[in-house]
Amino acid sequence: MRVFRDAFAVFRLEMTLFQRFPKLKISALGVIIIPALYALIYLSSVRDPSSHTSDLKAAIVNLDGGLNYRGQDVNIGLSVANAVKAKRIFGFVDYAKEEEAKAAVRQGHLAFALIIPKDFSANAVPGQEAAGGRLVMYVSEGNNYNGASLAKRFASELGHQVNIDLNEKRWSLVLTTATGSIDKLAQLHKGAAALNDGARQLDAGLSKAEAGSRTLASGADGLGNGVSQLTDGVKQLGAGLRAMDQQHPATQNLNALKTGAADLVSGHTVLTQGLQDLHGGAQKLADGGAKMRDETKGVLLVGARVSDGAAQLTLGANQLASGLQTAQTGQAQLADGTQKLSAGVGKLTDGVAALGAGIHTAASKVPADAKLDELATGGRALATGAQDLQSGLVQLKAGSKELAAGLELLNKSLPSDMSAPDGSARGLADSIEPALEIVAPVPNNGAGFAPNFLATSLWLGAVMSAFLFHLRRLPLAAESVSPPARLMGKLGILGAIVIAQSMAIMLMSLFLLNLHISTLLPYTLTLILSALTFLTIIVALTRAFGDAGKAAALLLMVLQLSSAGGVLPVELAGGIYQAVSPWLPFTWVVKSLRASMFGAFDGDWFSAWMMIGLIGSIAWLSACFVGKWKFVGPDEHRPAMDI
C-alpha cells in the first residue's frame, strides 16, 4: 500500500502545477476536448458522403441520334440522361457541346462529364458485339481523386443498369415474339391439318378422277371409232342425198299427177251420174217390160210370145237395174277411193315436193368430206388426249399420296405446343440478385470509419496530453519513492485527462454523431482502457527517448493506421503491415470498438481487451524501469508548455 501512498503524494505534487500555473487548467481542458473535436470534425465529414453527392456538379452531354430497331424508334441515350437526372445522384447539368463540358471539367467547375456518343443506340441496341455501346466518363483525377473514384464507380453502376434496361427491352421483344409464335404455331397446326385433310380428299378425288379418266379414255376410243363410222356414214348419206336431190320428180310432173288425180275424181262424178241415169232407164225398162208382158198376154197369136219376150225383157231389165245398182255401189266406192286417192296424191305430191326441198337442203348442209376427215382426226386426237390425261392422273395420284404422307409427317413433326419463357422481361434480363444477409450491420459510412478514427483521436489526445507536462521530470520530493509509485503519481493527472477525453468522445458519439452503440458499457470502457494504454505507450517512449519519443509516437500512429485494418482489411495491405498488425494496440482497439459498437466478432470485445491490457502492461513496465527521472526543484517543476 506504500506504493499507492507514494504515488498519491507524487500526484499531489503534480497537482500543484495547476495552482501555480492557472492557465494550465485551460490547456488541460483544451487537450481533453481536442480529440473529441478531431473525431467529430472528421467523422461528421465522412459520415454519409453519398447523401451529399447531389451537390456534386457534373455535366451530361447527350449526342445520341437514336435508332429505328425492328419498327420501333429507340433512343437509349435519352433514356439514360432522363434516368440519371431523375435519380438526382449527382447535380447533373445539360451541355450541348462535348468540348464545353470537357473544358468545364478541366477547369474544376465540374466533377466529371458523362458523354453519350452519337452512335450509342446504334451500337448498344443490336448487341452485335460486347461493349458495343460506350458511355464516356470524362474525369480529372488531379482535380479531386476521390471525386474521380466516385465517377468511376458511378460509370460502372450506370453501365450495369443500362445493360439491365436493354436486356429487359430485348426480353420484352422475345416474350412478345414467343407469344405470337405460339399463336402462329397453333395456326400452323390447323393449316397443316387442313392441308392433310385436303390431301386426303385430293387423293380420293384423284382416285375417282382416275377411274373417270379410264372410262373417258375408253369412251374416247369408242367415240373415235364412232366418229370414224359417223363420218363414213355421213359421207354416204351426203352422197345419197345428193343423188336423191338429183333424181326426185320435177315440180311440173308432180303438179300434172295432182291434176290427173283431180280429173279422175271429176270423171267418176260424171260416171256416177251416168250410172244413176242408166239405172233409172233400166228401171223404167223393167217397168215397161212388165206392163208389156201383162198387156200382151192377151194378144192373139203373138201375145204369148210377146208376153214371154216382154217377161224376159223385164227380167233382163231388172237384172240390168240390179247390175246397175251394183255398179252404182261400186262406182260410189270407186268415187270415194278416187276422192281419197286424189287427196292422197295431193298430199303425196306436196310431201314429195317438200321432201325434195328437204333433201336439197340436207344435201347442201352435209359437211364436205374434208371437214368430215378433220372430225375423224379430232376424234382420234381426243382419244389420244384422254389416254394422256389418264396417264397424267395416275402420276398426279401418286404425287398426291406422297403429298399426303409428307403433310402427315409434317403434322406429326410439329411440336404440340411451344412454351414461352416463364417470368417477366425484367426478371429474365436481371434474374440474379445477390441476397445479402448482414450481421453486425453498420448504419452508414461514418459509423464504419468510426473505430479507426476514434482510436486515432484517442492516440492524438494522449500525445497532446504528453505535451502538457515534462514526462521525465518529478519534484525532488519524489526522489525517495519507488519507480512504480513515481510512474503512478506522474500518470495521475495525465490519466484523468485521457479518461476525460474518452468520456468526451463517448458523449460526442452519442449526442452529436448519433452513433448507434450496441453495448454502451464495453464501448465506454474500451475508450478508457485504450486511452490509458496509449498514454502509457507514449510515456514509455518519452521516458526511453525523450522528446524524440513523442515524434516516434506520431510515426507509430501512422504505422498503426496502415496496419490496424481500420479502413481496409489488413490483408489488402500485405507485407510488413500484415506482419506487425497483431502486435499493435490499434488493431485490438479497433476490434474491441467494432465488437462493442456493432456486435462484430460475435460481440467478443473481452479478448481484445486482454490484448490491449497486455500491451498496456508491457508499456507500464517499460515506463517504470526504462530511462531516468530528472528530479527538479519548484522553479523547474512547471508545465512543458509555455503558458
C-alpha positions in Angstrom: 0.0 0.0 0.0 3.0 2.3 0.4 3.3 2.3 -3.4 -0.1 3.8 -3.7 0.6 6.4 -0.9 3.8 7.4 -2.6 2.1 7.6 -5.9 -0.7 9.8 -4.4 2.0 12.0 -2.9 3.6 12.4 -6.3 0.2 13.1 -7.8 -0.4 15.9 -5.3 2.9 17.4 -6.2 1.9 17.4 -9.9 -1.4 18.9 -9.0 0.3 21.9 -7.5 1.2 22.9 -11.1 -2.5 23.9 -11.6 -2.3 26.2 -8.6 1.0 27.7 -9.7 0.0 28.0 -13.3 -3.7 28.6 -13.6 -3.6 28.7 -17.4 -2.6 25.0 -17.3 -6.3 24.3 -16.4 -7.3 25.8 -19.7 -4.7 23.9 -21.6 -5.7 20.7 -20.0 -9.4 21.4 -20.8 -8.4 22.1 -24.4 -6.4 18.9 -24.6 -9.4 17.0 -23.2 -11.8 18.4 -25.8 -9.5 18.5 -28.9 -9.5 14.7 -29.6 -13.3 14.7 -29.4 -13.4 17.7 -31.8 -11.0 15.9 -34.1 -13.1 12.8 -34.2 -16.3 15.0 -34.5 -14.9 17.1 -37.4 -13.6 14.1 -39.4 -16.3 11.6 -38.8 -19.1 14.1 -39.5 -17.4 14.9 -42.8 -17.2 11.2 -43.8 -20.3 10.1 -42.0 -22.6 9.7 -45.1 -21.0 11.3 -48.2 -23.4 9.6 -50.6 -26.2 11.7 -49.2 -24.4 14.8 -50.5 -23.5 13.6 -53.9 -26.3 15.6 -55.4 -24.3 18.7 -54.6 -21.5 17.5 -56.8 -21.9 19.2 -60.1 -21.5 17.1 -63.3 -22.2 17.5 -66.9 -24.3 15.3 -69.1 -23.9 15.6 -72.9 -26.4 13.5 -74.9 -25.4 13.3 -78.6 -27.3 10.0 -79.2 -29.1 10.1 -82.6 -31.3 7.2 -81.7 -32.2 4.1 -83.8 -35.2 2.6 -85.6 -35.0 -1.1 -84.4 -37.4 -3.6 -85.8 -40.0 -0.9 -86.4 -39.6 0.8 -83.1 -37.9 4.2 -82.5 -35.3 3.8 -79.7 -33.1 6.4 -78.1 -31.2 4.8 -75.2 -29.1 7.9 -74.7 -32.2 10.0 -74.0 -33.5 7.3 -71.6 -30.1 7.2 -69.8 -30.0 11.0 -69.5 -33.5 11.3 -68.1 -33.0 8.4 -65.7 -29.8 9.8 -64.1 -31.2 13.2 -63.8 -34.4 11.9 -62.2 -32.5 9.9 -59.6 -30.5 13.1 -58.6 -27.4 11.1 -57.7 -25.3 14.0 -58.9 -26.1 17.6 -59.7 -26.2 17.0 -63.5 -26.2 20.0 -65.8 -27.1 19.6 -69.5 -24.4 20.6 -72.0 -25.0 20.7 -75.8 -21.3 20.5 -76.8 -18.8 17.9 -75.7 -15.8 20.2 -75.7 -17.5 22.8 -73.5 -18.3 20.1 -70.9 -14.7 18.8 -71.0 -13.3 22.3 -70.6 -15.5 22.8 -67.5 -14.2 19.6 -66.0 -10.6 20.5 -66.7 -11.1 24.0 -65.1 -12.5 22.4 -62.0 -16.1 23.7 -62.4 -17.5 20.2 -62.7 -16.5 16.9 -61.1 -16.9 14.9 -64.3 -18.8 14.8 -67.6 -21.0 12.0 -68.8 -20.8 12.0 -72.6 -23.3 9.8 -74.6 -21.9 9.4 -78.2 -23.9 9.9 -81.3 -24.0 6.2 -82.2 -24.7 4.9 -78.7 -28.1 3.4 -79.5 -27.0 2.1 -82.9 -24.1 0.2 -81.2 -25.8 -0.8 -78.0 -29.3 -2.0 -79.0 -28.4 -4.7 -81.6 -25.8 -6.1 -79.3 -23.7 -7.5 -82.2 -20.5 -7.2 -80.1 -19.6 -7.0 -76.4 -19.3 -3.4 -75.1 -20.5 -2.0 -78.4 -22.2 1.0 -76.8 -19.8 3.1 -74.8 -20.6 5.7 -72.3 -17.7 8.2 -72.0 -16.9 9.3 -68.4 -14.6 12.3 -68.6 -12.8 12.9 -65.2 -9.8 14.7 -63.9 -8.2 12.7 -61.1 -5.8 15.6 -60.4 -8.6 17.9 -59.5 -10.1 15.5 -57.0 -9.0 11.9 -56.8 -11.9 10.8 -54.6 -14.4 12.6 -56.8 -12.9 10.8 -59.8 -13.3 7.5 -57.9 -17.0 8.3 -57.3 -17.4 9.0 -61.0 -15.7 5.7 -62.0 -18.0 3.7 -59.6 -21.0 5.6 -60.9 -20.0 4.7 -64.5 -19.7 1.0 -63.7 -23.1 1.0 -61.9 -24.7 3.0 -64.8 -23.4 0.6 -67.4 -24.8 -2.3 -65.4 -28.2 -0.6 -65.1 -28.3 0.3 -68.8 -27.5 -3.3 -69.7 -30.4 -4.4 -67.4 -32.8 -2.0 -69.1 -31.6 -3.1 -72.6 -31.9 -6.7 -71.7 -35.4 -6.0 -70.4 -36.4 -4.5 -73.7 -34.9 -7.4 -75.6 -36.6 -9.9 -73.4 -39.9 -8.0 -73.8 -39.5 -8.4 -77.6 -38.6 -12.1 -77.1 -41.7 -12.7 -75.0 -43.9 -10.8 -77.4 -42.4 -12.8 -80.3 -42.8 -16.0 -78.4 -46.5 -15.3 -77.7 -47.0 -14.5 -81.4 -45.1 -17.7 -82.3 -47.4 -19.8 -80.1 -50.4 -18.4 -82.0 -48.6 -18.9 -85.3 -47.8 -22.5 -84.2 -51.5 -23.1 -83.5 -52.4 -21.7 -86.8 -49.7 -23.8 -88.5 -51.1 -26.9 -86.8 -54.6 -26.0 -88.1 -53.2 -25.3 -91.6 -51.2 -28.5 -91.7 -54.2 -30.5 -90.5 -56.4 -28.8 -93.1 -53.7 -29.4 -95.8 -53.6 -33.1 -94.7 -57.3 -33.4 -94.9 -57.2 -31.6 -98.3 -54.5 -34.0 -99.5 -56.6 -37.0 -98.4 -59.6 -35.5 -100.2 -57.4 -34.8 -103.2 -56.2 -38.4 -103.2 -59.8 -39.6 -103.0 -60.9 -37.2 -105.8 -58.0 -38.2 -107.9 -58.9 -41.9 -107.5 -62.3 -41.0 -108.8 -60.8 -38.9 -111.5 -58.5 -41.7 -112.5 -61.4 -44.1 -112.7 -63.3 -41.5 -114.7 -60.3 -40.9 -116.9 -60.2 -44.6 -117.7 -63.9 -44.5 -118.6 -63.2 -41.3 -120.5 -60.3 -42.9 -122.4 -62.4 -46.0 -123.2 -65.3 -43.7 -124.2 -62.9 -41.6 -126.2 -61.7 -44.7 -128.1 -65.3 -45.7 -128.8 -66.0 -42.1 -129.7 -63.1 -42.0 -132.1 -64.3 -45.2 -133.7 -67.9 -44.0 -133.8 -66.8 -40.7 -135.3 -64.9 -42.5 -138.0 -68.0 -44.6 -138.7 -70.2 -41.5 -138.5 -68.0 -39.6 -140.9 -68.2 -42.6 -143.3 -71.9 -42.8 -142.9 -72.3 -39.0 -143.3 -70.3 -39.2 -146.4 -72.5 -41.9 -147.8 -75.6 -40.1 -146.6 -74.4 -36.9 -148.3 -73.8 -38.9 -151.5 -77.3 -40.5 -151.3 -78.9 -37.1 -150.5 -77.2 -35.5 -153.4 -78.3 -38.4 -155.6 -81.9 -38.2 -154.4 -81.7 -34.5 -154.9 -80.8 -35.1 -158.5 -83.4 -37.9 -159.0 -86.5 -36.6 -157.3 -89.5 -35.7 -159.7 -89.8 -32.2 -161.1 -92.4 -29.9 -159.7 -94.4 -29.8 -163.0 -94.6 -33.6 -163.0 -95.9 -33.6 -159.5 -98.4 -30.9 -160.5 -99.5 -33.0 -163.5 -100.0 -36.0 -161.2 -102.0 -33.9 -158.9 -104.1 -32.5 -161.8 -104.8 -36.0 -163.2 -106.0 -37.2 -159.8 -108.4 -34.3 -159.7 -109.6 -35.1 -163.2 -110.1 -38.7 -162.2 -112.3 -37.5 -159.4 -114.3 -35.4 -161.8 -114.7 -38.3 -164.2 -116.0 -40.5 -161.5 -118.5 -37.9 -160.6 -119.8 -37.8 -164.2 -119.7 -41.6 -164.3 -121.8 -41.8 -161.1 -124.4 -39.5 -162.6 -124.5 -41.6 -165.8 -124.9 -44.8 -163.8 -127.8 -43.2 -162.0 -129.4 -42.2 -165.2 -128.8 -45.7 -166.6 -130.3 -47.3 -163.5 -133.3 -45.1 -163.8 -133.7 -46.1 -167.5 -133.2 -49.8 -166.7 -135.9 -49.4 -164.0 -138.2 -47.8 -166.5 -137.4 -50.5 -169.0 -138.2 -53.2 -166.4 -141.5 -51.4 -165.6 -142.3 -51.1 -169.3 -141.4 -54.8 -169.9 -143.7 -55.9 -167.1 -146.5 -53.7 -168.4 -145.9 -55.0 -171.9 -145.9 -58.6 -170.6 -149.1 -58.0 -168.8 -150.7 -56.2 -171.7 -149.5 -58.5 -174.4 -150.6 -61.5 -172.7 -154.0 -61.4 -174.3 -152.8 -60.6 -177.8 -153.8 -63.3 -180.1 -151.2 -65.3 -181.8 -148.2 -63.4 -180.8 -149.4 -62.3 -177.4 -147.9 -65.2 -175.6 -144.7 -65.0 -177.4 -144.6 -61.2 -177.0 -145.6 -61.6 -173.3 -142.8 -64.1 -172.8 -140.4 -61.9 -174.6 -141.6 -58.9 -172.5 -141.2 -61.1 -169.4 -137.7 -61.9 -170.5 -137.2 -58.3 -171.3 -138.5 -57.3 -167.9 -136.3 -59.9 -166.3 -133.3 -58.7 -168.2 -134.2 -55.1 -167.4 -134.5 -56.0 -163.7 -131.2 -57.8 -163.9 -129.8 -54.7 -165.7 -131.2 -52.5 -163.0 -129.7 -54.8 -160.3 -126.4 -54.8 -162.1 -126.5 -51.1 -162.5 -127.4 -50.8 -158.8 -124.3 -52.9 -158.1 -122.3 -50.8 -160.5 -123.6 -47.7 -158.7 -122.4 -49.1 -155.4 -119.0 -50.0 -156.8 -119.0 -46.6 -158.6 -119.7 -44.9 -155.3 -116.9 -46.8 -153.6 -114.7 -46.1 -156.6 -115.6 -42.5 -156.5 -114.8 -42.4 -152.7 -111.5 -44.2 -153.4 -110.8 -41.8 -156.2 -111.6 -38.9 -153.9 -109.2 -40.3 -151.3 -106.7 -41.1 -154.0 -106.9 -37.5 -155.2 -106.4 -36.2 -151.7 -103.5 -38.7 -151.1 -102.0 -37.8 -154.4 -102.2 -34.1 -153.4 -100.5 -34.8 -150.1 -98.1 -37.1 -151.8 -97.1 -34.5 -154.4 -96.9 -31.8 -151.7 -94.8 -34.2 -149.5 -92.6 -35.2 -152.4 -92.1 -31.5 -153.2 -91.3 -30.8 -149.5 -89.1 -33.9 -149.4 -87.3 -32.8 -152.4 -86.7 -29.4 -150.9 -85.6 -31.0 -147.6 -83.3 -33.4 -149.5 -81.9 -30.5 -151.3 -81.4 -28.6 -148.1 -79.9 -31.6 -146.3 -77.6 -32.3 -149.2 -76.5 -28.7 -149.1 -75.9 -28.9 -145.3 -73.9 -32.1 -145.3 -70.3 -31.2 -144.5 -67.7 -31.6 -147.1 -65.6 -34.7 -147.0 -62.5 -32.7 -145.9 -64.4 -31.4 -142.9 -65.6 -34.9 -142.0 -62.0 -36.0 -142.3 -61.0 -33.3 -139.8 -63.7 -34.5 -137.4 -62.3 -38.0 -137.6 -58.8 -36.8 -137.0 -60.1 -34.7 -133.9 -61.9 -37.8 -132.6 -58.6 -39.8 -132.8 -56.8 -36.9 -131.1 -59.4 -36.8 -128.4 -58.8 -40.5 -127.7 -55.1 -39.9 -127.6 -55.6 -36.9 -125.2 -57.8 -39.0 -123.0 -55.2 -41.6 -122.7 -52.6 -38.9 -121.9 -55.0 -37.5 -119.3 -55.3 -40.9 -117.7 -51.5 -41.3 -117.6 -51.2 -37.8 -116.0 -53.9 -38.5 -113.4 -52.1 -41.7 -112.5 -48.9 -39.7 -111.9 -50.9 -37.0 -110.1 -52.5 -39.6 -107.8 -49.1 -41.0 -106.9 -47.9 -37.4 -106.2 -51.0 -36.8 -104.0 -50.2 -39.8 -102.0 -46.7 -38.6 -101.4 -48.1 -35.1 -100.5 -50.5 -36.6 -98.0 -47.7 -38.7 -96.5 -45.4 -35.6 -96.3 -48.1 -33.5 -94.7 -48.9 -36.2 -92.2 -45.2 -36.4 -91.3 -45.1 -32.6 -91.0 -48.2 -32.6 -88.8 -46.6 -35.2 -86.6 -43.3 -33.5 -86.5 -44.7 -30.1 -85.4 -44.4 -29.7 -81.6 -47.8 -30.0 -79.9 -47.1 -26.6 -78.3 -44.4 -24.0 -77.8 -43.9 -22.7 -74.3 -43.0 -19.1 -73.9 -40.2 -18.3 -71.4 -41.6 -18.0 -67.9 -41.3 -14.8 -66.0 -41.2 -11.2 -66.9 -38.9 -9.3 -69.2 -37.3 -7.6 -66.2 -36.8 -10.9 -64.4 -35.2 -12.5 -67.5 -32.9 -9.5 -68.0 -31.8 -9.4 -64.4 -32.6 -12.8 -63.0 -29.9 -13.0 -60.4 -29.5 -10.5 -57.5 -27.3 -11.2 -54.5 -29.3 -11.6 -51.3 -27.2 -10.0 -48.6 -27.5 -11.4 -45.1 -25.8 -8.8 -43.0 -24.5 -9.5 -39.4 -23.2 -6.7 -37.2 -24.7 -4.1 -39.5 -23.1 -0.7 -39.8 -25.6 2.1 -40.4 -23.5 4.5 -42.5 -20.1 5.3 -43.8 -19.2 7.5 -40.8 -20.0 4.7 -38.4 -17.9 2.3 -40.5 -14.9 4.7 -40.2 -15.5 5.5 -36.5 -13.5 2.7 -34.8 -10.4 3.7 -36.8 -10.7 7.4 -36.2 -11.8 7.1 -32.6 -8.6 5.2 -31.9 -6.6 7.9 -33.8 -8.4 10.6 -31.7 -7.5 8.8 -28.5 -3.9 8.5 -29.6 -3.7 12.2 -30.6 -5.3 13.0 -27.2 -2.7 11.1 -25.4 0.1 12.8 -27.4 -1.3 16.2 -26.7 -1.6 15.3 -23.1 2.1 14.4 -23.1 2.8 17.9 -24.4 1.3 19.5 -21.3 3.9 18.1 -18.9 7.5 17.1 -18.7 7.2 13.3 -18.7 10.8 12.8 -17.4 10.7 15.4 -14.6 9.5 15.0 -11.0 9.7 17.1 -7.9 12.7 16.5 -5.6 10.2 15.0 -3.0 9.5 12.1 -5.4 13.1 11.0 -5.4 12.7 8.7 -2.5 9.7 6.8 -3.7 9.7 3.6 -5.8 9.6 3.6 -9.6 6.1 2.2 -9.8 4.9 4.9 -7.3 6.7 7.6 -9.3 5.0 6.4 -12.6 1.6 6.1 -11.0 1.9 9.6 -9.5 3.1 11.0 -12.8 0.2 9.4 -14.7 -2.4 10.5 -12.2 -3.2 13.9 -13.9 -2.5 12.6 -17.4 -4.7 9.5 -16.8 -7.5 11.7 -15.6 -7.1 13.9 -18.7 -7.2 11.0 -21.2 -10.2 9.4 -19.2 -11.9 12.8 -19.6 -11.1 12.7 -23.3 -12.6 9.3 -23.5 -15.8 10.4 -21.8 -16.0 13.5 -24.1 -15.6 11.2 -27.2 -18.3 8.9 -25.8 -20.7 11.8 -25.3 -19.9 13.2 -28.7 -20.6 9.8 -30.3 -24.0 9.5 -28.7 -25.3 13.1 -28.9 -23.5 14.8 -31.8 -22.7 12.0 -34.2 -25.8 9.9 -33.1 -23.8 6.7 -33.4 -25.7 3.5 -32.6 -23.7 1.7 -29.8 -24.6 -1.9 -29.4 -23.3 -2.2 -25.9 -22.5 1.1 -24.2 -20.6 0.0 -21.2 -18.0 -2.1 -23.0 -17.7 0.7 -25.5 -17.0 3.3 -22.8 -14.6 1.0 -21.0 -12.8 0.3 -24.3 -12.3 4.0 -24.8 -10.9 4.5 -21.3 -8.7 1.4 -21.5 -7.4 2.3 -24.9 -6.7 5.9 -23.8 -4.8 4.8 -20.8 -2.8 2.2 -22.8 -1.9 4.8 -25.5 -0.8 7.2 -22.8 1.3 4.6 -21.1 3.0 3.7 -24.5 3.7 7.4 -25.2 5.1 7.9 -21.6 7.3 4.8 -22.1 8.6 6.1 -25.5 9.3 9.5 -24.0 10.9 8.0 -20.9 13.1 6.0 -23.2 14.0 8.5 -25.9 13.0 11.9 -24.5 11.2 14.3 -26.8 12.2 12.1 -29.7 9.9 9.5 -28.2 6.9 11.9 -28.9 8.0 12.0 -32.5 8.2 8.2 -32.5 4.7 8.1 -31.1 3.4 10.1 -34.1 5.2 7.7 -36.5 3.9 4.8 -34.6 0.4 6.2 -35.1 0.9 6.4 -38.8 2.1 2.8 -38.9 -0.9 1.7 -36.9 -3.3 3.5 -39.2 -1.8 1.5 -42.1 -1.7 -1.8 -40.2 -4.8 -1.9 -37.9 -7.3 -2.7 -40.7 -9.5 0.2 -39.7 -10.3 1.3 -43.2 -9.4 -1.6 -45.4 -8.8 -5.3 -44.4 -5.1 -5.6 -43.4 -4.7 -8.5 -45.7 -5.0 -6.0 -48.6 -2.0 -4.0 -47.2 0.2 -7.1 -47.3 3.9 -7.2 -46.5 5.2 -5.6 -43.3 1.8 -4.1 -42.4 0.1 -7.5 -42.2 3.0 -9.0 -40.2 3.1 -6.2 -37.5 -0.7 -5.8 -37.2 -1.2 -8.4 -34.3 1.4 -6.6 -32.2 0.0 -3.1 -32.4 -2.6 -1.8 -29.9 -4.6 -0.1 -32.7 -5.5 -3.5 -34.1 -7.1 -4.6 -30.9 -8.7 -1.2 -30.1 -10.4 -1.2 -33.5 -11.6 -4.8 -32.9 -12.9 -4.0 -29.4 -14.7 -0.9 -30.6 -16.3 -2.8 -33.5 -17.4 -5.6 -31.1 -19.0 -3.1 -28.7 -20.4 -0.7 -31.3 -21.8 -3.2 -33.9 -21.7 -6.6 -32.2 -18.8 -7.7 -34.6 -16.7 -10.7 -33.9 -19.7 -12.2 -32.1 -19.5 -9.4 -29.6 -16.2 -10.7 -28.3 -14.7 -7.5 -27.0 -13.1 -9.1 -24.0 -10.3 -11.0 -25.9 -9.4 -7.6 -27.5 -9.4 -6.1 -24.0 -7.0 -8.7 -22.9 -4.6 -7.9 -25.7 -4.9 -4.1 -25.0 -4.3 -4.7 -21.3 -1.3 -6.9 -22.1 0.3 -4.2 -24.4 -0.5 -1.6 -21.7 1.1 -3.7 -19.0 4.3 -4.2 -21.1 4.3 -0.4 -21.8 3.8 0.2 -18.0 6.7 -2.0 -17.1 8.9 -0.3 -19.7 7.9 3.2 -18.4 8.7 2.1 -14.9 12.2 0.8 -15.5 13.4 2.3 -18.8 15.0 5.7 -18.7 15.9 8.1 -15.9 13.9 10.5 -13.9 15.0 14.1 -13.6 14.2 15.5 -10.1 13.9 19.3 -10.1 13.1 22.0 -7.6 10.0 24.1 -7.5 11.3 26.6 -10.0 11.8 23.9 -12.7 8.8 22.0 -11.8 6.5 23.6 -14.3 4.3 22.6 -17.4 6.1 21.7 -20.6 4.0 24.3 -22.5 4.8 28.0 -22.2 1.6 29.2 -20.6 
